[in-house]
Amino acid sequence: MIKIWAKTIYDDKITRSYVLKLFEKYDADRFFDYLVEICTEFDIPTPAVTKTHINHYNQFNIVRFKESDFVEAIDFEVLILENASE
């Protein structure tokens, strides 16, 4: 089971929070699909994803998307995805 805790941060406060739960094994090749589902839930634009983002999530169980990772304007400072699986 996959659990990814997503949160948007503005001024050091959580402005949105959501836990994506999927009953399948984590697949790094599907990371972008997981991100799209989270961004759809938040109703925010989807950031550009690089290999560095995926590697950070895979190695450290956390990844941060800053304002510079988004093409469109956003109303938060950072989007954080954190592995919340057991």
C-alpha positions as protocol buffer text, in pm:
chain_id: "A"
residue {
  index: 1
  type: MET
  ca { x: 0 y: 0 z: 0 }
}
residue {
  index: 2
  type: ILE
  ca { x: 125 y: 347 z: -92 }
}
residue {
  index: 3
  type: LYS
  ca { x: 64 y: 643 z: 135 }
}
residue {
  index: 4
  type: ILE
  ca { x: 200 y: 979 z: 25 }
}
residue {
  index: 5
  type: TRP
  ca { x: 135 y: 1275 z: 254 }
}
residue {
  index: 6
  type: ALA
  ca { x: 118 y: 1592 z: 47 }
}
residue {
  index: 7
  type: LYS
  ca { x: 109 y: 1940 z: 195 }
}
residue {
  index: 8
  type: THR
  ca { x: 142 y: 2296 z: 75 }
}
residue {
  index: 9
  type: ILE
  ca { x: 326 y: 2541 z: 294 }
}
residue {
  index: 10
  type: TYR
  ca { x: 291 y: 2919 z: 309 }
}
residue {
  index: 11
  type: ASP
  ca { x: 459 y: 3135 z: 571 }
}
residue {
  index: 12
  type: ASP
  ca { x: 571 y: 2820 z: 763 }
}
residue {
  index: 13
  type: LYS
  ca { x: 211 y: 2698 z: 795 }
}
residue {
  index: 14
  type: ILE
  ca { x: 39 y: 2404 z: 627 }
}
residue {
  index: 15
  type: THR
  ca { x: -232 y: 2542 z: 398 }
}
residue {
  index: 16
  type: ARG
  ca { x: -343 y: 2213 z: 238 }
}
residue {
  index: 17
  type: SER
  ca { x: -293 y: 1854 z: 344 }
}
residue {
  index: 18
  type: TYR
  ca { x: -388 y: 1528 z: 176 }
}
residue {
  index: 19
  type: VAL
  ca { x: -284 y: 1164 z: 204 }
}
residue {
  index: 20
  type: LEU
  ca { x: -286 y: 971 z: -123 }
}
residue {
  index: 21
  type: LYS
  ca { x: -364 y: 605 z: -51 }
}
residue {
  index: 22
  type: LEU
  ca { x: -323 y: 345 z: -323 }
}
residue {
  index: 23
  type: PHE
  ca { x: -349 y: -31 z: -278 }
}
residue {
  index: 24
  type: GLU
  ca { x: -48 y: -117 z: -491 }
}
residue {
  index: 25
  type: LYS
  ca { x: 330 y: -123 z: -457 }
}
residue {
  index: 26
  type: TYR
  ca { x: 522 y: 200 z: -510 }
}
residue {
  index: 27
  type: ASP
  ca { x: 656 y: 233 z: -863 }
}
residue {
  index: 28
  type: ALA
  ca { x: 907 y: 512 z: -929 }
}
residue {
  index: 29
  type: ASP
  ca { x: 805 y: 512 z: -1297 }
}
residue {
  index: 30
  type: ARG
  ca { x: 454 y: 617 z: -1189 }
}
residue {
  index: 31
  type: PHE
  ca { x: 570 y: 903 z: -961 }
}
residue {
  index: 32
  type: PHE
  ca { x: 434 y: 1165 z: -1202 }
}
residue {
  index: 33
  type: ASP
  ca { x: 92 y: 993 z: -1200 }
}
residue {
  index: 34
  type: TYR
  ca { x: 86 y: 1008 z: -819 }
}
residue {
  index: 35
  type: LEU
  ca { x: 179 y: 1376 z: -833 }
}
residue {
  index: 36
  type: VAL
  ca { x: -94 y: 1455 z: -1088 }
}
residue {
  index: 37
  type: GLU
  ca { x: -355 y: 1289 z: -866 }
}
residue {
  index: 38
  type: ILE
  ca { x: -241 y: 1494 z: -566 }
}
residue {
  index: 39
  type: CYS
  ca { x: -238 y: 1821 z: -762 }
}
residue {
  index: 40
  type: THR
  ca { x: -584 y: 1746 z: -897 }
}
residue {
  index: 41
  type: GLU
  ca { x: -709 y: 1692 z: -542 }
}
residue {
  index: 42
  type: PHE
  ca { x: -554 y: 2025 z: -434 }
}
residue {
  index: 43
  type: ASP
  ca { x: -672 y: 2200 z: -754 }
}
residue {
  index: 44
  type: ILE
  ca { x: -322 y: 2336 z: -817 }
}
residue {
  index: 45
  type: PRO
  ca { x: -96 y: 2323 z: -1124 }
}
residue {
  index: 46
  type: THR
  ca { x: 134 y: 2024 z: -1161 }
}
residue {
  index: 47
  type: PRO
  ca { x: 504 y: 2111 z: -1124 }
}
residue {
  index: 48
  type: ALA
  ca { x: 780 y: 2004 z: -1357 }
}
residue {
  index: 49
  type: VAL
  ca { x: 937 y: 1680 z: -1235 }
}
residue {
  index: 50
  type: THR
  ca { x: 1306 y: 1605 z: -1279 }
}
residue {
  index: 51
  type: LYS
  ca { x: 1507 y: 1293 z: -1204 }
}
residue {
  index: 52
  type: THR
  ca { x: 1643 y: 1478 z: -901 }
}
residue {
  index: 53
  type: HIS
  ca { x: 1291 y: 1508 z: -756 }
}
residue {
  index: 54
  type: ILE
  ca { x: 1225 y: 1138 z: -804 }
}
residue {
  index: 55
  type: ASN
  ca { x: 1566 y: 1043 z: -663 }
}
residue {
  index: 56
  type: HIS
  ca { x: 1509 y: 1258 z: -352 }
}
residue {
  index: 57
  type: TYR
  ca { x: 1175 y: 1090 z: -291 }
}
residue {
  index: 58
  type: ASN
  ca { x: 1321 y: 743 z: -345 }
}
residue {
  index: 59
  type: GLN
  ca { x: 1630 y: 798 z: -130 }
}
residue {
  index: 60
  type: PHE
  ca { x: 1504 y: 1029 z: 146 }
}
residue {
  index: 61
  type: ASN
  ca { x: 1124 y: 961 z: 141 }
}
residue {
  index: 62
  type: ILE
  ca { x: 1056 y: 1332 z: 90 }
}
residue {
  index: 63
  type: VAL
  ca { x: 1062 y: 1578 z: -198 }
}
residue {
  index: 64
  type: ARG
  ca { x: 997 y: 1953 z: -214 }
}
residue {
  index: 65
  type: PHE
  ca { x: 865 y: 2144 z: -514 }
}
residue {
  index: 66
  type: LYS
  ca { x: 946 y: 2516 z: -497 }
}
residue {
  index: 67
  type: GLU
  ca { x: 781 y: 2802 z: -684 }
}
residue {
  index: 68
  type: SER
  ca { x: 1047 y: 2776 z: -956 }
}
residue {
  index: 69
  type: ASP
  ca { x: 928 y: 2420 z: -1035 }
}
residue {
  index: 70
  type: PHE
  ca { x: 586 y: 2550 z: -1140 }
}
residue {
  index: 71
  type: VAL
  ca { x: 509 y: 2717 z: -1473 }
}
residue {
  index: 72
  type: GLU
  ca { x: 188 y: 2877 z: -1346 }
}
residue {
  index: 73
  type: ALA
  ca { x: 144 y: 3106 z: -1047 }
}
residue {
  index: 74
  type: ILE
  ca { x: 85 y: 2934 z: -712 }
}
residue {
  index: 75
  type: ASP
  ca { x: -56 y: 3055 z: -380 }
}
residue {
  index: 76
  type: PHE
  ca { x: 197 y: 2875 z: -158 }
}
residue {
  index: 77
  type: GLU
  ca { x: 574 y: 2861 z: -114 }
}
residue {
  index: 78
  type: VAL
  ca { x: 643 y: 2488 z: -135 }
}
residue {
  index: 79
  type: LEU
  ca { x: 466 y: 2159 z: -210 }
}
residue {
  index: 80
  type: ILE
  ca { x: 605 y: 1872 z: -2 }
}
residue {
  index: 81
  type: LEU
  ca { x: 545 y: 1502 z: -70 }
}
residue {
  index: 82
  type: GLU
  ca { x: 643 y: 1265 z: 208 }
}
residue {
  index: 83
  type: ASN
  ca { x: 629 y: 886 z: 222 }
}
residue {
  index: 84
  type: ALA
  ca { x: 377 y: 798 z: 493 }
}
residue {
  index: 85
  type: SER
  ca { x: 374 y: 422 z: 436 }
}
residue {
  index: 86
  type: GLU
  ca { x: 445 y: 186 z: 724 }
}
